[in-house]
Amino acid sequence: MILVSVSMVYLLLHATIRNRVSAWMALVFLMATQVHNAIFHLGGTLVFRDFSPGLITAMLLYVPVNVLIMRSALAEGWVSGRTLWILFFAGGALFWGFEIIGPPVLLAGVTATWAWAFVSARTARVSA
């Protein structure tokens, strides 16, 4: 629930700022909270040969919605295919780090991305 809430904040940030950095930040957190979550549930089901709670939501909601979001991000020019892969792996590092280490990983990720957004906004304002 924490990761989904953080993702919602990033989606709202992107809806407000609408720049490439805010789009990338939102995509990283969607990759972490939904795409890698789906991989987690599917992997748990396959490895343990037992139903993993959340598998249905992950496969029927998270994967299709995120495919649409990724296609839109590509079509609207927010990301390139290469950048999308980088964001996929960054989201994976965030998700799996959070699962293995815990909340400090989330805190570091949020702090780093907000600092990135702040610097990006200041740079854009100065150069304008």
C-alpha positions as CSV (number, residue, x, y, z in Angstrom):
1,M,0.0,0.0,0.0
2,I,2.9,2.3,0.7
3,L,4.4,1.9,-2.7
4,V,1.1,2.4,-4.4
5,S,0.5,5.6,-2.5
6,V,4.0,6.9,-3.4
7,S,3.3,6.0,-7.1
8,M,0.1,8.0,-6.9
9,V,2.0,11.1,-5.6
10,Y,4.4,10.7,-8.6
11,L,1.4,10.5,-11.0
12,L,0.0,13.7,-9.5
13,L,3.4,15.3,-9.7
14,H,3.6,14.5,-13.4
15,A,0.0,15.7,-14.1
16,T,1.1,19.0,-12.5
17,I,4.6,19.5,-13.9
18,R,4.4,17.5,-17.1
19,N,8.1,17.3,-18.0
20,R,10.3,14.4,-19.0
21,V,11.8,14.0,-15.4
22,S,8.3,13.8,-13.8
23,A,7.3,11.2,-16.5
24,W,10.4,9.1,-15.8
25,M,9.9,9.3,-12.0
26,A,6.2,8.2,-12.4
27,L,7.3,5.3,-14.7
28,V,10.0,4.2,-12.3
29,F,7.5,3.9,-9.4
30,L,4.9,2.3,-11.6
31,M,7.5,-0.3,-12.7
32,A,8.3,-0.9,-9.0
33,T,4.8,-1.0,-7.6
34,Q,3.0,-2.7,-10.3
35,V,5.1,-4.4,-13.0
36,H,7.7,-6.0,-10.7
37,N,4.9,-6.7,-8.2
38,A,3.2,-8.8,-11.0
39,I,6.5,-10.6,-11.7
40,F,6.8,-11.3,-7.9
41,H,3.3,-12.8,-7.8
42,L,3.7,-14.8,-11.0
43,G,7.2,-16.0,-9.9
44,G,5.8,-17.1,-6.5
45,T,3.0,-19.0,-8.1
46,L,5.4,-20.8,-10.5
47,V,8.2,-21.5,-8.1
48,F,6.1,-22.8,-5.2
49,R,3.4,-24.3,-7.4
50,D,0.8,-22.7,-5.3
51,F,-1.5,-19.7,-5.8
52,S,0.0,-16.5,-4.8
53,P,-2.4,-13.9,-3.4
54,G,-2.5,-10.9,-5.7
55,L,-1.7,-12.9,-8.9
56,I,-5.2,-12.2,-10.4
57,T,-5.0,-8.4,-9.7
58,A,-1.4,-8.3,-11.0
59,M,-2.1,-10.1,-14.2
60,L,-5.6,-8.7,-15.0
61,L,-5.1,-5.2,-13.9
62,Y,-1.4,-4.2,-13.3
63,V,0.1,-5.7,-16.5
64,P,-2.6,-4.4,-19.0
65,V,-2.8,-0.9,-17.4
66,N,1.0,-0.5,-17.4
67,V,1.3,-1.7,-21.0
68,L,-1.1,1.0,-22.0
69,I,0.8,3.6,-19.9
70,M,4.1,2.5,-21.4
71,R,2.7,2.7,-24.9
72,S,1.3,6.2,-24.3
73,A,4.6,7.3,-22.8
74,L,6.4,6.1,-25.9
75,A,3.8,7.6,-28.3
76,E,3.8,11.0,-26.5
77,G,7.6,11.1,-26.6
78,W,8.1,11.1,-22.8
79,V,10.5,8.1,-23.1
80,S,12.4,6.2,-25.8
81,G,12.4,2.4,-25.9
82,R,15.9,2.3,-24.4
83,T,14.9,4.7,-21.6
84,L,11.9,2.5,-20.8
85,W,14.1,-0.5,-20.3
86,I,16.4,1.5,-18.0
87,L,13.3,2.6,-16.0
88,F,12.2,-1.0,-15.9
89,F,15.5,-2.1,-14.3
90,A,15.5,1.0,-12.0
91,G,12.0,0.1,-10.9
92,G,13.1,-3.4,-10.3
93,A,16.0,-2.3,-8.2
94,L,13.6,-0.2,-6.1
95,F,11.0,-3.0,-5.7
96,W,13.4,-5.8,-4.9
97,G,15.6,-3.6,-2.7
98,F,12.4,-2.6,-0.8
99,E,11.4,-6.3,-0.5
100,I,14.8,-7.4,0.7
101,I,16.1,-4.4,2.8
102,G,12.9,-2.5,3.6
103,P,11.8,1.1,3.9
104,P,15.3,2.7,3.8
105,V,15.4,1.8,0.1
106,L,12.1,3.6,-0.5
107,L,13.3,6.6,1.4
108,A,16.5,6.8,-0.6
109,G,14.6,6.3,-3.9
110,V,12.0,9.0,-3.0
111,T,14.7,11.4,-1.8
112,A,16.9,10.9,-4.9
113,T,14.0,11.4,-7.3
114,W,12.6,14.5,-5.6
115,A,16.1,16.0,-5.6
116,W,16.4,15.1,-9.3
117,A,13.0,16.8,-10.0
118,F,14.1,19.9,-8.0
119,V,17.4,20.3,-9.8
120,S,15.7,19.7,-13.1
121,A,13.0,22.3,-12.4
122,R,15.6,24.9,-11.3
123,T,17.8,24.2,-14.4
124,A,14.8,24.6,-16.7
125,R,13.8,27.9,-14.9
126,V,17.4,29.3,-15.1
127,S,17.8,28.4,-18.8
128,A,14.4,29.8,-19.8
